[in-house]
């Protein structure tokens, strides 16, 4: 027969040790569960990072490769082909039919146009016969003869033959600093040559001491089938840097330097 709800209820309390066994639900305490979850996430992250880095190059190996293989040369560093191996009248000739070949030719022609030989009529003709296109030689010769007139030579301290006074040395040297092509085609090109130069008379009795000058020479050339040849040129001043804080050399030191230090052939 069913027991009436009106009857008093009886509750049995077990000992503490027994109660913990029989009333266990099988669930882990929450702090331990959280710790296991964190450890699992960390392990997965370590595995993922290892897989991601498996195919990446070793930084040490990359550094070693950079030391072996030189980086590309910048615009401000010397670059390009070696100077030509052939020369005529002391001027490099036989440049390759390339942009670099044209820049090399322009740099060396700038040196020739700024040489002492240009002060003497026979020297000018020799230089132009070497570097100028045959169709342009007559016009260039007439132009330069007019530029190096007796009045111009006198202002430089030279006689009408372009010779320096006794006991002095005339200095005229052009040093290319850099080149760039401004207009290039297969048969013609225009190259700008940034230069510094030395000009003047070295000697105790000099009335025009040697000074430096900065200028840009624009050289126009055409391809003749075997070499780049000059057809025209123009000069403008600068760009010039600030002068350095150096003591000027004596006339004897400049004379010795010009005589002892030879010039160069240039290549881009």
Protein Blocks (a to p, Z undefined) as FASTA:
>chain_A
ZZdfkbccddddddfklmmmmmpgoiacfklmmmmmmmmmmmmmmmmmmmmmmmpccfkl
mmmmmmmmccdddfkbcedjdddfbdeehiaehiacbfklmmmmmmmmmmmmmmmklmpm
klmmmmmmmmpcfklmmmmmmmmmmmmgfklmmmnopafkopacehiacddddddfbdcd
fbdcfkbccddddddddeddedfklcbdcdddddddddddddehjaccdfbdcddehjdd
dddddddddfklmmmmmmmmccddddZZ
